[in-house]
């Protein structure tokens, strides 16, 4: 059975020339009691998942910071020995390793907290939340694109998610929901 107002013999998605698109659906999103559009709800879920993963990774990195000096030196010596077998020379001290771990903990922790906070606020229909989500994923996408260009091929999947979320937020339903038509 065809949806009301649609010719049952007309293929789905094909409108006759000169027929205007259905703006009523977009305007319905402007109502104060309108539910969150499904695609924006998917963005919200992905942001909660990404936020939880970022916080968990930050906690794992923090665990690396509390390793005693002797154990860290021993672990670095084992890694240097393994790399030497492959012809790679590693000159990384304990302080440098702790600095790298600290930077990784900060980056993943800030990402996790911001993603979780924005996901919790995404139901609020403010322009600030809309642009916060767009700018957050734009910045994350730029960092991931830089990593991808630098040869970190593992950045391709999260980059795809960031691009998807920015694209969804610029979609007509999302813009209508936040009053940006």
BELKAHU-V438228 format. One record per run of one state. SS is the DSSP state (@ for helix, = for strand, . for the rest). FROM is the first residue (numbers start at 1). TO is the last residue. Records with the same first field share a line. If there is no record, write none. Layout:
SS = FROM-TO + FROM-TO
This chain:
. = 1-23 + 29-37 + 66-68 + 86-93 + 122-126 + 150-154 + 170-171 + 178-181
@ = 24-28 + 38-65 + 69-85 + 94-121 + 127-149 + 155-169 + 172-177
